């Protein structure tokens, strides 16, 4: 079978914010179709589309009310078919976001389930009786804050929701529920999609005994992807997610995908130790194809943190294929998160190059190719329920979800003819696509050179990775495939750094995508946010 996903670069599109085709201020499928040539021109292999299904939009599409239809806000099924055909004509694969852990409370399944304890779908969601004093059945917390249980007066029971109260958790212990979500996946596979991004894949199952989670010990490592302001991190999430029984569901998903040539699934893993969990989900050949984790979606982008994340994955058994992302729709943009509020374009170039050189499948979030910083969205314009709940200690996710700036001029930066659902900051206009298209030294031009170079380098796409111990303050590793080896050194810091290579006579510097760095004898000298690439001497 075709394993196109190995070494691929996939471009994440957040449909609400990519391009508005009908002028209502919200991005849509026709807008995406209109800009797919731009995406293909970056040199990526495919796109990941965040949810566009029918939804009341309490969590902006991650609260699904119908897995097999397009929300009218985004278009129609026919419009999706046009998008898919256009993408395939341009040589782009299309994977879509499947939300299988939970649904909207307006989904017909939940409406039937809450109707009574004896109906045919009574056990399709996670229901539990209260404690004798009327309180929830255990201490589980919602990611969005507060208890993970909401009382339903009709059934006189609590239902579980790991996220918003309007996002009840499906009971995937029930074989009928498993069949239903697999049928939804098959619907899109039959339509021609190339695979799925599986939202919160480690949240699929819970402990049927509903045991309390233990408290996180003082000084213990804070879980990946959880803001310090959230009480969610105060528990060890042993019983409400990441259950060992999840592997059986992942195997069922893999068998379904293997029935279609060239299809794949990438899991999102958000856990106390998301690197180890991601490696578990891709071990062997009967689980998922790949998975990305939150280890490099956090605040620390230093050489030591990146080295530790890569080493942790490579040390896991099973030989699975990793995926890496530095930005997405859930975290502040990497240019600001790692580079600081005034990070120069050199920082954005460095992060792009590093992402392209790690072993695995790379996920590039819309706007990263422009070096967009995190947007500051005023409280009165916030739309993200997570951000509103944690304001002002955490800004939420709206700052990374603002619309793409296609042009510097115009009322709405070329995104829409109407008022955008989120504001477009002036600093994004200054980095708009049309501005960077005219500048051969722009981050956009660098992205195109970088991805063209990666495509020509089998060591970068498919090779093994070997971390070097002699990098000092630099991140140093080798990528090797067949007879080709490439030495990669990065300085993800705002000041110059250098290191002495133990085998300096072996290497000869190469241009690569065009980043500043020098090899002087045994000494590698890199400026702030610089990199150097070298090959073995002939």
N, C-alpha and C positions, 0 to 999 in steps of 0.2 A: 504494500500500500504506500501511497505517497506520503512522505513525512515533511511536507513543505514548511511546517511550523518550526522545525529545528533551525535555529539561527535566524528566524524571520524577525523583521521589525514590524510591529503592528501599531497603527496610529489610532489612539482612542478619540472618538467623537462623542461629545456630550450634546445630544441633538437639540436641546433647548437653546444652546448657546453657540451653535456653529454657523448657521446661516438661515435666515427667515425668508421663505419663498412666497408667503402670502401677505406680508405686511402687518401681522397682528402683534409683532414684538417678541414672538417666541419662535425659535428655530424649529425646523420641520424637515421631513424626509425629502421634499422637493428641493429645499435649500441645500441639503447635503449632496443630492444628485448633481446639482448645478456646480458644485465645487470639487467633485471627485477628481477631475483632471489635475487640479492643484495638488491634491493629496498624492496622486500617482507620481506627479513630478518631483515630489520629495525623494522618491526612491524607496518608499516603504513597500512591504509585501502585502499588506492588507489593512483592514480597519476593524476596530471593535466599536460597536454602537451600544451606548448605554440605553436603558429601557425606553421603548416607544409604544408599549402596550396600553390598552385601556386602563385608566387609573383616575381616581379622584385627585391625584397629585398632592396628597398630604406630605409625602416624602419624594415628590417630583419624579414619579415613575417607578420607584422601588416599592410601591404599594400597588400591586397588580390586581386589577379587577377582572381581567380576561387575558389569559396567556396566549390566545390564538387570534387576536385582533389588534389593529392599530388604533390608538386613541385619535379621535378626530382632530385634536390639537396638532398632531404631527402629520396627519394625512390619512391614507387608506392603504389597504392591502395591495391594491393595484399600484399605488405609489411606491410601496416597498419593493414590489416586483421590478419596477423600473429602476430603482436604485440598485438592486442586486444585479440586474442585467448590465447596467452601465459600469458598475464596479468590475464585473467579470470581463467585460470588453476591454477595460483598461489594465487587465492583469492583476487586479486586486482581489484578495480573499475577503470575505465578510464573516465576522463572528458577532453574535448578538448576546446580550446580557440575559441570562435566564435566572429568574428569582424563584427558587424552589423551596427555600426555607420557610417562607411566610407568604401571605397574600394581603390584599386590602380587606378591611371589614365589610366592604361592599361587594366582594366577590360572591357569586351565587353559592359557592360551596360553603362559605361561612354563614351566609344567611340561612341556609338549610340546617347547618350544624347547630346554630344557636336557637333554632326553633323548638328543640326538645331533646331529651336524653334518649329517646327511643327511635328517632328517625334513621334513615339509611346512611346519612352523613354525620350522625351524632358524634362519632369517634374520629372525624377527619381533622380535628384540631385538638390542642392539648387543654383539656378541661380538668379541673380539680375542685374538690369540696373545700370549704374554708376550714380553718382550725376551729375548735370549739368556741373561741372568743370572737369569731367572725373575721379574723385577719387572714391574709394570704397563706397558702399552704406551706411556703418555705421562704427563705431569705433571698431568692434570686433577684438580681437587679437588671433593669433595662439599660442598654448601652446609652440611651438618650436621657437617663436619669430617672430615679424613683424605682418603685417595685416593678418587676417584670410581669405582674399579674393585674388584671382588671376584672372587677365584678360585673357579672351579667345578670340582671334581675329576672330575665325570662327563664334561664336555666337554673338560677340560684346557685351558680358556680363561678369560679374564677377561670379566665382563660390566659394562656401564656403569650407574651409578646416580648421578644428580645429587643425590639426597637420601639416604635411608637405604639400607643394603645390601639391605633387604627391599623396595625400590622400584626394580626394574630398569627401565631406559629402553626404551621401544618404539623399533623401527627404522622411523621414519616415512618413510625413503627408499624403503621397500618398498611398492609400490602395493597389495598385498594388505592390509597393515596399515592403510593409509589407508582402504581400503574398510571394514575391520572397525570402525574407530572412527567413521566416518561412519554406518555401520549402527546403531551404538549411539546416536548422536545422533538418527537418524530414529526409533528406537524411542520415545524420549521426546517427540519432536515429534508423532508419531501419537497419543500418549497425551494431548496437549493442553497441554504446557508452552509458555510464551510466549518462552522463550529460554534461553541458557546464559551462565554465567560460566565462561570458559575458564581453568582453572588454569595458571599459568606458561606462557603461550602462546608466549613467545619461547624456550622450551626444547625445542621440538618436534624440531628437527633438529640434527645435529652435523656436523662436518667429516669426510667419509668417509676422508680421508687421515690422520686422527688426529694432526694436528700439535700440538706442545706449545703451550700458552698462554705468551705473554711475561709477564715480571714487571712488576708495576705500578711505574712510575718513581717515585723518591723525590719526595714532595711532590705527587704527582698526586691528583686528586679521588677520594675513597673512594667505592665504588659505593653506590647507593641501597639501603637496607634491609639492609645487612650490618653486624652488630655489630663494633666495633673489636677485640673479642677473637677474632674468627674469622679463620683464615688464608685463607679464601676471597677476601677482599678484596685479598690480596697479588698476585693475578694480574689481567691484563687478559683478560676472558673472550671472546676473539676466535673461538675454534674450537669450544667446547663448547656454545654457544647463540647465539641471535640471528643465525642464518645467513640469507643472502639468499634461499635456497630456501624458507624458511618462508612467504613471501608466496604461493607457489603453493598451499600447503595452506589458507591463510586464504581464498583465492579459492574453493576447493572448498567450504569450510564456508559461505561466503556464498551460493554458488549453491544449496546444500541449503536454507538458511534462506529464501531468496527463493522457494522453491517452496511456502511456507506463508505465508498472509497474516498480517502483524503480528508476525512473530517476529524476534528480535534476538540478538546475541551481544556480550558485553563481555569484552575480554581483560584478564587480569592481566599486567602487564609489570614484571618485576624485573630491571633491567639496570644497567650502568655509568652510562648516561644514559637513565633510564627515560622521561623526558618525550619525548625525540626518538624513541625506539623506539615509544612509544604512538602518537605522531602518525603515524609511518610506517605503522602497522598499520591506521589508520582513514582514510588519505588516499584521496580519490576515492570512488567508489561501488561498487567491486567487491571491497573488502576487508571488514573488520569494521565493525559499526555504531558502536562506541565502545570505548574502552579506558581503564583507570585505571592509574596508575603510583605509584611509591613516593616521589616527590619531597616530598609533603606527609604522608607516613607516617613521617617521620624526626623527629629531636629538635628541629629549628629551626622554630618557629612564629612567628617575628618577621615584621614587615611586609616587610622586604627579601627574606626567603626566599620568602614567598608571592608577592610581586610577581615575583620572578625566575622562579618555576615557571610562573606564568600567562603571562608574557611569552615564555618559551621555547616553550611550546606554540603560542601565537598566531603566533609567527614562523615556524613550520614550514610548508612547502608542503603543498598537498593539500586544505586546507579541511575537515579532519575534525572530528568532534564529540567533545569530551573528556568524561571522567568524573573526578570527584574524590571522594576519601574521606580522612577525617582519622583514622579508627580502623577496625580490623577484627580478625579472629581471630589475626593474625600479629604485631601490634605492641602496645606498651603503650597503654592508653586515653589519648585526647588530653587529657582534663582534667588528668591527671598529667604526661603527656609534655611538654606545652607550658606548662601552668599551674603545674606544680610540685606537690609532695606535699600542700600545704595550699591548693590553688586554691579560691577561693570559687565559689558558684553563678554569679556574674557571668561568670566565665571560660567556664564551660560554655555559657552563653547566647550569649556572643560567638562561640564557635567554631561553634555551630549556625547562627547568623545568617550568618556568613561562608560556610560551606559552602552554604547555601541561596541565596546571592547570586552565587556564581561561575558563569560560563558553563559549561554542561554538565549531565550527569546526575549527581545526588548520591547517594552511598551512605552510609546512616546505619546504624551498627552497633548491634545490640541493647544497650540500656543507656545509649547516648549521650543519649537523650531524658530520662533521669533524672540526667544529669551524673555518672555513676558514675566514681569514681577507679580507678586500677589497684589490684588486690588484691595484698597481700603473702602469697604462698603459701610455707609453710615447706618446706625441702628434702625432708623425709620425706613430704610430700603431693604433690610434683611428679609430673606424669604425662607432660609434654612431653619427648620424647627430645632435642630441641635444647637445652632448658633444662638438663636433667640433664647433658648433655655439656659445656656451657659454664659450669656453676655453679663458683664464685660470681661470676665476672666478668660474666656475663649471666644474667638471671633467667628467660629463655625466654618462652614464650607463655601459660603457665597463668594469669598474673595478669589477662589480659583475657578469659579463657574461663570464669571462675567463673559459677555459675548465676544466672539472673535473680532478683532479690528481688521477689516479688509481694506479700508482706505482711511487716510489721515483726515481728509476733508469730508464734509457732509454732516448732516444732523446726527446720524447714528453710525458713523464709521463704516458704512457699507454693509452693516449687518442686517438692517431692516429699514423699511419705509415708515414703520411705526415706532412708538416709544418702546425701547427694549425692556424686558422683564427685570433685568438688572442693569445698573448704570455701567457705562464704558468710561474708564478713567482717561485723563489726558495723557498719562505716561504710556498707556497702551496705544493710543492714536499715534504717538511719536514712533512706535515700533510696528506700525501697520504693515500689512503685506505689500501694499503698493510702494511704501517707502523703502522697504528692504529689497524688493524686486529690482530697484534701480541702483542698488549699492552692492558691488561685487565683494565687499568686505563685511557684509552684514552677517548676522547670526543665521538668517535664512539661507544665504549663499553657502555658508560653512556647512549647514546641515546637509545640503544637497551633495557637496563634495564628500563629506564624511560618509554618508550612506552609500554613495557610489563606490568609495574605497572599500567599505565593509563588504559590499556585494562581491567585489573582486578578490577578497581575501578569505580563502577557505579556512585558514587558521582562526579567523575571527568568527566566522559563521558556525563552524562545526567542531573546532578544535578543543582539546583539553586545556585546562588552566592549571598553572603551577605558580603558587605564590612564592615570591623570593624573600629570604630573610635579610637581605642586604640593602633594602630600600631606605633604611633610616626613617626620616620623616615623610618620605615619599611612599606612595602605593606602587609596588613593583610586582609584576607577574609576567609569565610567558604564556603565550597561546601557541599550541602546536597541533598540526594536522598533517598526516602523511610525512612528507619530507620538508614541510614548511613550518618555520618557527618565527614568531614575532615577539620581541621584548617590548613591553609597555610600561612606562613610568609616568605617574601623575602627581601633581602637586595641588591638591584641593584646598589650598590655604591662601589667605590674602597677603602673604609675604614670601619672598624667595626662599628656596630650600635646595639642598644638594645632598647627594649620597655618593659613596664610593663603591663601585661594582667589584666583586671578587674576581670576576672573569672578564674584565674590560677588554682584553685583547681579542675576545671572541666576536665582538659586536661592531657593527657599522651602522651609524644613524641613517634613517630614511626620512623622506619628506612627510609621508602619511597624508593626513587631511590638511596639514598646515597649522601647527601649533608651535609656539616658541619654546626652545629648549636646546641645550648643547651637551655634547659628550666630549670632554677634554681629557684625553688619556683615560684614567680610571674614574674620573669624577663626572657625574651628571649634575648639571646646574639647570634648575628650572625657575623661571620667574613665578610670581603669584599666578595661580590658575594656569600653569604651563604644563606641557607634556612632552615626552620624547618617545620615539619609536625606533627600534633598531632590529636589524637582521644579522644572522651569523655571517661572518666574512666568508667570501668564496675561497 
